[in-house]
Every structure is written in structure tokens, then in C-alpha cells.
Amino acid sequence: MTQPQTVRIDVISDVVCPWCFLGQKRLDRAIALADGIEVDVRWRPYQLDPTIPAEGLERKAYMLAKFGSADRLKQAHDTLVGSGQAEGIPFAFDAITVAPNTLDAHRVIRWAGSAGPEIQNRLARRLFELYFQEGRNVGDPTELIAAARDAGMDAAVVETLLPTDADRDAVTEEIATASRMGVRGVPCFILENKYAVMGAQDPQTLADAIRQVAAEKG
């Protein structure tokens, strides 16, 4: 019997990027469309704004400064809410009070990868849900430890490591590497370390890319 091809996809994303949440949902649908192909998904760090302080910022003021006006911000949110409905994401932007620094979230995602791709995928999904659906502060160590537990990680290890500098340099270097590769926005899907698909593309586009790479490997 012919063994199914396995395609590795590294997803470069930030947990506070709404398009990355959409991209995660669309990737799930793409994997289902690419029937018969095994897909190994790994999550890689990116920070939309690394200058946010560790304690975070008040989100409404931060977003108004970023978009320039309440009308422009509302238009952006309305577009995302519509896209989210199509993917089963009930975006709750009004519930979000903190714009967090996401470095610690990426450290935990990195540690989840050591526990296996399934746990890492569960954690990435949980962090998106916490921030965009429940309005939780994903820069808060308490929230990160709880999310790690929900994903099946050893929460005690995460609780021990978070207050230290463990893997801070490794995560910031990964982010720098993505920038050197030309990544200027997320999500970015890297297939087999060779091909990049930029943005939250529709599931069919992602599925076609997966099939093409699998055929080349075959």
C-alpha cells in the first residue's frame, strides 16, 4: 500500500492577529480538502508590535491610535466580524480590554511544540479563542498557564519557566529570521521550507498548494 505523503506547514503568526485566527480555521478546512495527504502543522512566532510593554496597553486607546479614527476601526472590525461568521468565529472585539505583548505567549507555544504538534495546535487554537472570543489577556501569565493546562501541557513546568528568561532569545531570533525571510505580515504559511503562501487565503488555495507540494515530494 502506498504511504500517504506528509507535507509540513510552518505557520508564522501572532496570537493577537485576527487574520491569523481566520487563517487557522481556513487551514483546517484546507487540510480536510486535501484528502489523503498528511499535514504536519507547526506554529512559529511573529509579533505585530514588539514595542508594547510587558504589562500591555489599554486596547481601545491603542487601536484608535493605530487606525486614526473610531470609524476606521469600526470598519475593520465589521469586516472581520463578517469573515469570522463564515468561519465559525464569534469575534468579540468589544470584550477585549488589553493589547498585550505576545512574547510570553510565543514562548509557551514553543514549549508546546516540544510536547508534540497536536498539543501545540491545541494551544494555538485556545489562545486565539481566549483573546478574540473571550476577551482575555493572553499576556497574563495566569491565562497562559491555564491555556497550557487546557492544551494538555504540564502546567507546573510552564509556571516555573515563565518568570525566567527561558527561550526569550530563541523566540526573538525566530521572529528576526522571519523578517529576514521577507515576512512583513501574517499569517504566512511555509510549506516544506520552500514555498510561502501569504495571508489568510481561502481553503481551496491552501489545499491546492498542499496538493502541489505533495505531488512534488511524490
Backbone torsions as a table, in degrees:
resi	resn	phi	psi	omega
1	MET	NA	135.9	-179.7
2	THR	-72.1	130.1	178.3
3	GLN	-74.7	139.3	178.1
4	PRO	-66.8	145.3	176.2
5	GLN	-70.4	145.6	175.4
6	THR	-112.2	128.7	178.7
7	VAL	-114.6	124.7	177.1
8	ARG	-90.2	133.8	176.3
9	ILE	-125.2	119.7	172.5
10	ASP	-95.8	120.2	-178.6
11	VAL	-99.6	111.1	176.5
12	ILE	-88.3	119.9	-173.6
13	SER	-157.1	170.7	172.8
14	ASP	-125.8	142.1	-174.3
15	VAL	-71.1	-11.5	176.8
16	VAL	-106.4	17.1	177.5
17	CYS	-98.0	111.5	-178.5
18	PRO	-63.5	-31.4	178.4
19	TRP	-69.1	-27.1	176.1
20	CYS	-69.8	-36.7	175.3
21	PHE	-63.5	-45.4	175.6
22	LEU	-60.2	-42.3	179.7
23	GLY	-61.3	-37.6	178.7
24	GLN	-63.4	-44.2	179.5
25	LYS	-65.0	-40.8	-179.1
26	ARG	-70.6	-33.1	175.9
27	LEU	-64.8	-41.0	176.5
28	ASP	-57.0	-43.9	179.5
29	ARG	-67.8	-36.5	179.0
30	ALA	-64.5	-40.9	179.6
31	ILE	-63.1	-38.9	177.2
32	ALA	-65.6	-35.4	178.6
33	LEU	-70.3	-33.9	-179.0
34	ALA	-83.7	60.6	-174.3
35	ASP	-60.0	136.9	177.9
36	GLY	89.3	-0.9	178.6
37	ILE	-114.4	125.3	175.8
38	GLU	-78.4	134.2	179.9
39	VAL	-121.6	123.8	-179.5
40	ASP	-103.3	105.3	-175.1
41	VAL	-97.9	129.6	174.9
42	ARG	-126.6	143.7	-177.0
43	TRP	-103.0	130.1	-177.6
44	ARG	-119.1	148.6	-171.5
45	PRO	-82.0	151.5	171.3
46	TYR	-155.9	144.6	176.2
47	GLN	-120.0	118.7	177.2
48	LEU	-62.9	-35.3	179.0
49	ASP	-146.9	90.6	-179.7
50	PRO	-72.4	-7.6	-178.3
51	THR	-82.4	-9.4	177.9
52	ILE	-63.6	132.1	-178.6
53	PRO	-65.5	162.0	-175.6
54	ALA	-57.1	-33.9	-178.7
55	GLU	-80.7	-6.3	179.7
56	GLY	84.7	178.7	179.4
57	LEU	-130.2	158.7	175.7
58	GLU	-66.5	120.9	-166.5
59	ARG	-67.3	-42.4	-175.3
60	LYS	-60.3	-47.7	179.4
61	ALA	-64.1	-39.2	-179.9
62	TYR	-62.4	-46.9	-176.9
63	MET	-70.5	-35.6	176.8
64	LEU	-64.1	-39.9	177.2
65	ALA	-65.1	-36.1	-178.2
66	LYS	-71.1	-40.6	-175.1
67	PHE	-94.8	-18.1	174.8
68	GLY	92.4	-23.2	178.7
69	SER	-161.0	157.8	178.6
70	ALA	-65.8	-34.4	-179.4
71	ASP	-65.2	-44.3	180.0
72	ARG	-65.6	-38.9	178.2
73	LEU	-65.0	-42.6	179.2
74	LYS	-62.8	-41.4	179.1
75	GLN	-60.7	-43.3	179.4
76	ALA	-63.1	-44.9	179.4
77	HIS	-64.7	-41.5	-180.0
78	ASP	-61.6	-40.8	178.2
79	THR	-61.6	-44.6	-179.0
80	LEU	-68.0	-38.2	178.6
81	VAL	-61.6	-42.2	178.0
82	GLY	-63.7	-44.0	178.2
83	SER	-66.1	-37.6	-180.0
84	GLY	-64.1	-39.2	179.3
85	GLN	-59.2	-38.2	180.0
86	ALA	-66.8	-23.6	-178.1
87	GLU	-107.1	5.9	-179.9
88	GLY	77.7	25.7	178.2
89	ILE	-107.8	113.2	175.7
90	PRO	-86.9	77.9	-180.0
91	PHE	-54.2	132.2	179.5
92	ALA	-123.8	65.6	-174.7
93	PHE	-60.1	-34.4	-178.2
94	ASP	-67.1	-19.0	-179.0
95	ALA	-83.3	-13.9	-176.3
96	ILE	-84.2	122.3	-178.1
97	THR	-108.4	-20.4	-174.9
98	VAL	-121.8	132.4	168.1
99	ALA	-93.5	105.9	-171.6
100	PRO	-90.6	158.8	163.6
101	ASN	-80.0	131.6	-170.9
102	THR	-101.2	10.0	-177.6
103	LEU	-60.0	-44.7	-179.2
104	ASP	-65.3	-36.6	176.9
105	ALA	-60.6	-40.1	179.2
106	HIS	-69.8	-32.3	175.1
107	ARG	-62.2	-44.1	-179.7
108	VAL	-66.4	-39.4	176.2
109	ILE	-60.9	-39.5	177.8
110	ARG	-61.6	-44.9	179.3
111	TRP	-65.2	-35.5	177.5
112	ALA	-62.1	-34.5	178.1
113	GLY	-61.4	-32.0	177.7
114	SER	-68.6	-23.7	178.7
115	ALA	-86.5	-7.6	177.4
116	GLY	123.0	151.5	-176.7
117	PRO	-61.6	-32.1	-179.4
118	GLU	-64.7	-44.5	178.9
119	ILE	-67.6	-39.4	178.6
120	GLN	-62.9	-41.1	177.9
121	ASN	-63.7	-41.4	178.3
122	ARG	-62.6	-40.3	-179.2
123	LEU	-66.4	-46.2	179.6
124	ALA	-57.3	-45.0	178.8
125	ARG	-62.8	-42.1	-178.0
126	ARG	-64.8	-39.3	-180.0
127	LEU	-66.5	-40.2	174.9
128	PHE	-59.3	-46.2	-179.1
129	GLU	-62.5	-45.0	-178.3
130	LEU	-58.0	-45.6	-175.5
131	TYR	-75.5	-51.8	-169.8
132	PHE	-88.5	-22.3	-179.4
133	GLN	-105.9	-28.6	-176.3
134	GLU	-113.5	-6.6	177.1
135	GLY	68.0	26.6	-177.5
136	ARG	-85.8	157.2	-179.1
137	ASN	-88.0	101.7	-176.8
138	VAL	-81.5	11.0	169.3
139	GLY	-100.0	-5.8	-178.5
140	ASP	-83.0	123.5	-179.2
141	PRO	-54.6	-37.0	179.9
142	THR	-61.2	-42.7	178.4
143	GLU	-66.8	-39.2	-179.3
144	LEU	-66.9	-40.3	179.0
145	ILE	-64.9	-42.6	178.3
146	ALA	-64.0	-40.6	178.8
147	ALA	-64.5	-40.0	177.9
148	ALA	-61.5	-42.4	178.3
149	ARG	-62.3	-44.9	179.6
150	ASP	-60.1	-33.1	-177.7
151	ALA	-80.5	-9.5	179.7
152	GLY	99.3	12.7	177.4
153	MET	-83.3	167.2	173.2
154	ASP	-80.6	100.1	-173.8
155	ALA	-63.1	-29.7	-179.6
156	ALA	-64.7	-37.3	178.4
157	VAL	-66.4	-44.2	179.0
158	VAL	-62.0	-42.5	179.9
159	GLU	-61.8	-35.1	179.4
160	THR	-73.7	-40.3	-173.7
161	LEU	-79.9	-33.6	-173.1
162	LEU	-56.1	-41.9	-179.1
163	PRO	-71.3	-9.8	-179.5
164	THR	-93.1	-178.3	176.8
165	ASP	-94.1	14.2	-176.4
166	ALA	-54.1	121.7	174.3
167	ASP	67.9	9.8	174.4
168	ARG	-61.0	-48.0	-178.8
169	ASP	-64.7	-38.5	-179.1
170	ALA	-63.9	-41.3	-179.5
171	VAL	-69.0	-44.8	-179.9
172	THR	-65.2	-32.2	177.3
173	GLU	-69.6	-38.4	176.2
174	GLU	-61.6	-41.4	178.7
175	ILE	-64.1	-41.6	177.9
176	ALA	-63.8	-38.6	178.5
177	THR	-62.7	-41.7	178.0
178	ALA	-60.6	-41.2	178.6
179	SER	-63.9	-40.9	178.7
180	ARG	-65.5	-28.5	177.9
181	MET	-76.1	-9.0	179.3
182	GLY	101.4	6.7	178.4
183	VAL	-74.2	117.1	-179.3
184	ARG	-117.4	-7.7	178.2
185	GLY	-155.1	162.3	-177.2
186	VAL	-134.1	156.2	8.3
187	PRO	-77.9	156.3	172.7
188	CYS	-133.0	125.7	-178.0
189	PHE	-104.5	117.4	178.8
190	ILE	-103.1	116.6	-178.5
191	LEU	-98.8	119.9	176.7
192	GLU	54.3	32.5	178.8
193	ASN	57.9	20.0	-176.0
194	LYS	-127.1	-38.6	-173.0
195	TYR	-120.0	139.3	-179.9
196	ALA	-116.3	134.1	171.6
197	VAL	-116.0	117.3	-174.3
198	MET	-95.0	139.2	173.7
199	GLY	85.4	169.2	-179.1
200	ALA	-80.8	72.9	-176.4
201	GLN	-67.8	160.3	179.3
202	ASP	-67.8	155.0	-175.8
203	PRO	-56.0	-36.9	-177.6
204	GLN	-65.4	-40.1	177.7
205	THR	-61.8	-44.7	178.9
206	LEU	-65.9	-41.3	179.8
207	ALA	-63.4	-40.2	177.9
208	ASP	-61.7	-40.5	179.1
209	ALA	-65.3	-40.1	178.7
210	ILE	-63.1	-44.5	-179.4
211	ARG	-64.2	-40.7	-179.1
212	GLN	-63.1	-45.5	179.9
213	VAL	-66.1	-40.2	177.9
214	ALA	-62.4	-39.3	179.5
215	ALA	-66.3	-39.4	177.9
216	GLU	-65.3	-37.9	177.9
217	LYS	-66.6	-33.9	-178.8
218	GLY	-73.2	NA	NA
